[in-house]
Amino acid sequence: MKTEININPSAISRTGGATVITRICMYCKRVLGEKPGYGVQGFSHGVCPSCLAEARAHLEAEFETEARASLSLSLLPRNEGAASA
């Protein structure tokens, strides 16, 4: 799946011939800022604070669900005396 990124051209700035890397959020594509490009012009990806909070909440909920499932499986009685035929 290819995602099209629509960035405002003013987000890509060239100051006195210097190049910059425009940082964008990998989830919502919001412009996070710029950093020196050292001869390279383009984009770099990061995560904005709101997407980070959402991803963290999702991962914590997923971890809790997995931990509960693992705990409930470990509490099941083991059938150690199963008949071996």
N, C-alpha and C positions, 0 to 999 in steps of 0.2 A: 504494500500500500504506500503510495507516494503522497506526502503532505505538501501542499503548496504554502509557502511562507510569504505573506504580504507585509513588507516592511516599508515604512515611510522613508522615502529617499533622504529626508533630512536627518534620519538616524545615522546615516553613513556620512561621516564628515571627513574632509581632508583639510588639515590646517597647515598652511605653508608647505605643501608637498609631503607632509608626514602621513604615513598610512596608519589606519586604526583597524582594530578588530571590534566589531559590534557584538556585544554579548546579548543573546536572547534566551528566554525560558524555553526549555525543550518541550514543555507541556502546552502552555498557553500562547507561546510565541511573543510575549511581551518583551520590549526592549529593556534590558537590565543596565545597560551602560556601555561604555567603550573602554578599551585599553590599547596601549601602543601596539602597532602592528609590526614594527621592526622590518619593514619592507614588504609586508604581506597585508593585503586588503581583503576583508571578508567577515565571516560570522563565526562565533564560537557559542557553544550552548552551555547553559547552566540551569538552575532551578530558582524561580522567584520564591519569596517567602510564603505567599499564599498557597502555591502549588506544593511547596515542601511540607507545609502543615497538613494539607489534605492527603498527600502521599504517606506521611508519617502516621496519621490516624488510620488510614486504610491498612498499612502494614501491621500496626499494633493490634487492630481488630483481627486481622488474619492470623497473627501469631497467637493471640488468646484462643481463637477457635481451634487451631492446630494443637495447642497445649492441652486444652480441655479434651479433645478427641484422644490424644495420646494418653492422658491420665485415665480416662474412662476405659480404654483398652487394657491398660496395665492393671486395672482393678478387677478385670474379668477373671473368674476362676480358671486355673490352668487344668487342662485335662492330661495330667502327667501319667495317669494310670490307664491310658488308652490301650485298648486291646490291639496287639500287633499280630496280624495274621500271617 
